[in-house]
Structures are given as structure tokens and as C-alpha cells.
Amino acid sequence: MDSAVFQHFRPEERPFIERINDWRNQALNEYRPILTDFLDPRQVFLIEAVLGKLDDTFRYWQDGGYNQAERQRVIFAPGYFQPESADFQIKLFEIKYPTKFATLSHGRILGTLVNSGLDRSQFGDIITDGERWQFFGVETMSQFFTEQITKIGPINVRVESVPLLEAVTPVVDWQDETIIVTSMRLDTIIAETFNISRQRAKDLVENSRVQVNWSVNEHPDFQVDLLDMLSVRKYGRIQIREVLGKTRKERYKLEIATLRRESLSH
């Protein structure tokens, strides 16, 4: 791979960019499809940016189990290959719980799955219609999901595999917004989005209250980029959807999506 490619991305993204090249080469050299685990939106964006325009000799496809999926599995394959839904090896799981006496939340479910020892790449989106809760997982982990996940917090649950066609229509709590910021610093974007002071935003970051793409980030001056997902404990989430340009005063105009804390609690 041309080393010049790396200058367009963050240093910490270099290992993933090298993996993209490895997946591509493996698909071409072995002349067969190569399937990834679930990738986050930033990683899918990196694939699109690195591979660029494709030809008839190589293709890639992505699927997360439903049309609006954020986290997706990607198939890299020679040009002859045309994937079917089953090729992505995604299963849908529904969490059965006493709906009259208990309430689940995205955060509780996510915490349970991660704390069970699963890598985040082993499961995709967690969705709800307001009462029913479901999540997408890799097919090879089906037995683990159904046999090992028996409690979410103090709530006894049963996890069942259900057909993909039975996915609920998710409640959409994301709000589209436009903000103007002086820089792409992590603390600046948090402060502007949640209308808090820059110092307060800086403290949140330095005290491990902020994640970028599901990893704790303690650097207030971290440069946020397109499709990054920011999670701010007790405030909510931010995704950078588009950089719309700069104002006359050289400020950045951003299109973002927000999921505020009150929406996360249902």
C-alpha cells in the first residue's frame, strides 16, 4: 500500500487501514469472499475512502441486518461474487423480559453484552420500538447469546433468535441539527452541542466521561472527523454527519445528529 494514503487519516487508524488492504488482497489472492465482523460507521467510511472507485475485478458490500443499520458487516469479494442476505451471517435476537414490571434501556443492554466478555464487533445495532428490544449479532455467537445472557442488570431475561424479517421498526430519537464551531476539537463540539462551557466539556473528556467511536478518549484537543460517534456520559451522543464548509469567520459549519440523554432512557 502506498504510504501516502496514511497521511489523510489519523495515526491511530493506520492498523485498520492496513487491515482493509489485507482483506482486499485476501479476497483477490484466494478468489473468494472475505467477511468482517460488525464495523462502526467511521470504519465503513474508511473502507469507502481507502478503496475508492472499484472495477469489475473487485467489489465490497455491507449489511447490518436492516436498512438503517449503523454497525455493519462488510464482504470483500472478487467481481464474480454476488452476495445474498445469508452470506453476511447476521442473526437477530430478541430480549424477552417482564414488560409490565421492568424497563430496559440501550445503555443497560450494551453494558451487559460488553461486560459478558464479548468484543463490540460481535454484535451490531440494538433497536427498540419502545417496548420490544432486539439486537443483531454474528451467527457464530448464537449459542452464547441465547445461553449466557440471562440477566440485564437485575432483570431476568431470555434471549431468543428470531427471523430478520421480524425486526421491529426502531423508534427514531436522533435529531438532525446544524452547529457552528471554532474548531473540530472534541471539547469544542461537545460544548456547543450540549450548551455547556468549554471548561465543563474539557473536564468531561479528561475524566473519562467521553468515548469516540466506542473507545474512551481523554484528549480535549482530539480532532473530530466525519462520521465519528461521540458518547458523553449523562448527556447523550453526537454523530458528525457532514462538514458543510466554513463561514466567513473561518468557523466550521457541521451537520450533526444528536441523541440526548432523555431519549436514551426509554
NULUMNU-631190 format. One line per 2 residues: their letters; for each residue x, y, z of C-alpha. Coordinates in nm, 3 decimals. Layout:
N
a) X,Y,Z | ...
//
This chain:
266
md) 0.000,0.000,0.000 | 0.123,0.349,-0.088
sa) 0.241,0.514,0.235 | 0.093,0.844,0.111
vf) -0.252,0.701,0.186 | -0.192,0.723,0.560
qh) -0.136,1.099,0.565 | -0.505,1.155,0.501
fr) -0.613,0.977,0.818 | -0.535,0.968,1.190
pe) -0.220,0.787,1.301 | -0.424,0.558,1.525
er) -0.632,0.450,1.223 | -0.330,0.310,1.039
pf) -0.373,-0.050,1.168 | -0.734,-0.059,1.045
ie) -0.637,0.088,0.708 | -0.375,-0.184,0.674
ri) -0.644,-0.442,0.755 | -0.860,-0.302,0.473
nd) -0.575,-0.367,0.232 | -0.521,-0.715,0.377
wr) -0.891,-0.803,0.335 | -0.886,-0.680,-0.023
nq) -0.572,-0.875,-0.108 | -0.700,-1.189,0.060
al) -1.025,-1.175,-0.139 | -0.832,-1.132,-0.465
ne) -0.550,-1.379,-0.393 | -0.777,-1.654,-0.263
yr) -1.053,-1.564,-0.511 | -1.327,-1.588,-0.250
pi) -1.542,-1.358,-0.032 | -1.398,-1.233,0.298
lt) -1.644,-1.133,0.572 | -1.566,-0.887,0.853
df) -1.727,-0.863,1.194 | -1.950,-0.563,1.269
ld) -1.779,-0.232,1.192 | -1.874,0.112,1.319
pr) -1.974,0.396,1.079 | -1.628,0.554,1.085
qv) -1.466,0.222,0.986 | -1.714,0.176,0.700
fl) -1.632,0.531,0.587 | -1.261,0.446,0.594
ie) -1.322,0.147,0.367 | -1.503,0.369,0.117
av) -1.231,0.635,0.135 | -0.937,0.395,0.103
lg) -1.072,0.169,-0.171 | -1.222,0.450,-0.380
kl) -1.352,0.367,-0.727 | -1.386,-0.006,-0.791
dd) -1.375,-0.207,-1.113 | -1.514,-0.540,-1.231
tf) -1.238,-0.740,-1.060 | -1.324,-0.645,-0.702
ry) -1.628,-0.535,-0.503 | -1.742,-0.492,-0.144
wq) -2.087,-0.490,0.013 | -2.217,-0.403,0.358
dg) -2.520,-0.509,0.564 | -2.622,-0.462,0.925
gy) -2.942,-0.666,0.929 | -3.184,-0.383,0.842
nq) -3.186,-0.078,0.617 | -3.090,0.192,0.870
ae) -2.814,-0.007,1.040 | -2.525,0.193,1.182
rq) -2.297,-0.100,1.251 | -2.244,-0.327,0.952
rv) -2.057,-0.632,0.835 | -1.865,-0.597,0.510
if) -1.794,-0.857,0.243 | -1.486,-0.810,0.022
ap) -1.501,-1.027,-0.287 | -1.383,-1.084,-0.645
gy) -1.605,-0.934,-0.912 | -1.786,-1.261,-0.989
fq) -1.945,-1.280,-0.642 | -2.299,-1.157,-0.578
pe) -2.388,-1.183,-0.208 | -2.721,-1.292,-0.065
sa) -2.851,-1.189,0.276 | -2.740,-1.518,0.433
df) -2.379,-1.455,0.328 | -2.347,-1.180,0.590
qi) -2.418,-1.438,0.865 | -2.622,-1.197,1.077
kl) -2.878,-1.317,1.330 | -3.149,-1.116,1.503
fe) -3.205,-1.172,1.875 | -3.499,-1.058,2.084
ik) -3.476,-0.996,2.458 | -3.776,-1.136,2.644
yp) -3.839,-0.968,2.978 | -4.134,-0.888,3.213
tk) -4.255,-0.577,3.031 | -4.518,-0.494,3.296
fa) -4.267,-0.479,3.580 | -3.933,-0.383,3.426
tl) -3.780,-0.133,3.187 | -3.478,-0.191,2.967
sh) -3.253,0.071,2.809 | -2.995,0.081,2.532
gr) -2.719,0.154,2.783 | -2.808,-0.139,3.009
il) -2.821,-0.384,2.719 | -2.496,-0.257,2.571
gt) -2.326,-0.273,2.910 | -2.444,-0.630,2.968
lv) -2.320,-0.753,2.630 | -1.980,-0.583,2.661
ns) -1.931,-0.691,3.023 | -2.008,-1.052,2.930
gl) -1.669,-1.063,2.762 | -1.792,-1.006,2.406
dr) -1.594,-0.785,2.174 | -1.805,-0.495,2.042
sq) -1.752,-0.624,1.689 | -1.953,-0.939,1.769
fg) -2.288,-0.760,1.776 | -2.443,-0.478,1.579
di) -2.724,-0.233,1.644 | -2.953,-0.252,1.947
it) -3.304,-0.147,1.848 | -3.643,-0.094,2.013
dg) -3.996,0.006,1.918 | -4.046,0.147,2.268
er) -4.121,-0.187,2.437 | -3.961,-0.475,2.248
wq) -3.580,-0.483,2.242 | -3.369,-0.660,1.982
ff) -3.008,-0.671,1.871 | -2.814,-0.810,1.575
gv) -2.524,-1.049,1.627 | -2.279,-1.263,1.435
et) -2.427,-1.602,1.358 | -2.138,-1.794,1.514
ms) -2.217,-1.644,1.856 | -2.582,-1.751,1.859
qf) -2.539,-2.012,2.132 | -2.354,-1.766,2.354
ft) -2.626,-1.503,2.317 | -2.912,-1.740,2.391
eq) -2.748,-1.936,2.674 | -2.521,-1.688,2.851
it) -2.724,-1.365,2.852 | -2.978,-1.434,3.127
ki) -2.977,-1.104,3.317 | -2.967,-0.738,3.219
gp) -2.885,-0.554,3.538 | -3.119,-0.703,3.799
in) -3.376,-0.809,3.538 | -3.411,-1.175,3.442
vr) -3.427,-1.208,3.065 | -3.438,-1.471,2.795
ve) -3.266,-1.411,2.461 | -3.423,-1.579,2.158
sv) -3.318,-1.593,1.795 | -3.591,-1.459,1.565
pl) -3.608,-1.418,1.184 | -3.457,-1.099,1.043
le) -3.795,-1.013,0.892 | -3.933,-0.978,1.246
av) -3.709,-0.681,1.325 | -3.907,-0.406,1.494
tp) -3.938,-0.063,1.337 | -3.697,0.135,1.556
vv) -3.809,0.441,1.745 | -3.609,0.721,1.587
dw) -3.485,0.958,1.858 | -3.194,1.102,1.664
qd) -3.236,1.473,1.593 | -3.068,1.644,1.298
et) -2.901,1.971,1.391 | -2.659,2.225,1.248
ii) -2.389,2.381,1.464 | -2.108,2.629,1.405
vt) -1.781,2.574,1.591 | -1.447,2.750,1.604
sm) -1.256,2.424,1.561 | -1.302,2.047,1.529
rl) -1.168,1.989,1.880 | -1.355,1.728,2.082
dt) -1.428,1.961,2.375 | -1.545,2.240,2.143
ii) -1.803,2.022,1.968 | -1.932,1.880,2.298
ae) -1.964,2.229,2.450 | -2.152,2.370,2.150
tf) -2.385,2.072,2.111 | -2.490,2.043,2.475
ni) -2.469,2.417,2.552 | -2.217,2.380,2.831
sr) -1.896,2.570,2.899 | -1.575,2.475,2.724
qr) -1.418,2.408,3.066 | -1.702,2.172,3.160
ak) -1.660,1.987,2.829 | -1.284,1.967,2.886
dl) -1.339,1.822,3.235 | -1.577,1.557,3.097
ve) -1.317,1.446,2.846 | -1.025,1.442,3.089
ns) -1.230,1.247,3.346 | -1.301,0.959,3.107
rv) -1.666,1.055,3.053 | -1.637,1.067,2.674
qv) -1.599,0.796,2.413 | -1.511,0.842,2.047
nw) -1.621,0.550,1.831 | -1.679,0.341,2.145
sv) -1.334,0.396,2.293 | -1.262,0.629,2.587
ne) -1.084,0.944,2.471 | -0.923,1.171,2.731
hp) -0.780,1.430,2.490 | -0.982,1.754,2.471
df) -0.785,1.865,2.164 | -0.864,1.544,1.972
qv) -0.967,1.639,1.616 | -1.315,1.504,1.540
dl) -1.385,1.393,1.183 | -1.665,1.282,0.953
ld) -1.892,1.003,1.088 | -1.725,0.995,1.428
ml) -1.961,0.889,1.706 | -1.920,1.074,2.035
sv) -2.077,0.940,2.355 | -2.087,1.176,2.652
rk) -2.191,1.019,2.981 | -2.514,1.170,3.120
yg) -2.554,1.396,2.816 | -2.600,1.174,2.511
ri) -2.445,1.105,2.174 | -2.331,1.306,1.874
qi) -2.254,1.186,1.524 | -2.080,1.410,1.272
re) -2.288,1.365,0.957 | -2.131,1.625,0.728
vl) -1.886,1.913,0.725 | -2.084,2.177,0.536
gk) -1.794,2.419,0.497 | -1.660,2.729,0.667
tr) -1.821,3.062,0.749 | -1.668,3.399,0.661
ke) -1.512,3.399,1.006 | -1.342,3.065,0.932
ry) -1.569,2.868,1.164 | -1.682,2.516,1.078
kl) -2.045,2.456,0.991 | -2.141,2.099,1.079
ei) -2.445,1.883,1.022 | -2.478,1.654,1.323
at) -2.723,1.405,1.467 | -2.785,1.402,1.840
lr) -2.935,1.150,2.077 | -2.983,1.332,2.403
re) -2.982,1.170,2.747 | -3.358,1.187,2.799
sl) -3.407,0.989,2.477 | -3.158,0.721,2.583
sh) -3.356,0.629,2.893 | -3.657,0.465,2.726
//
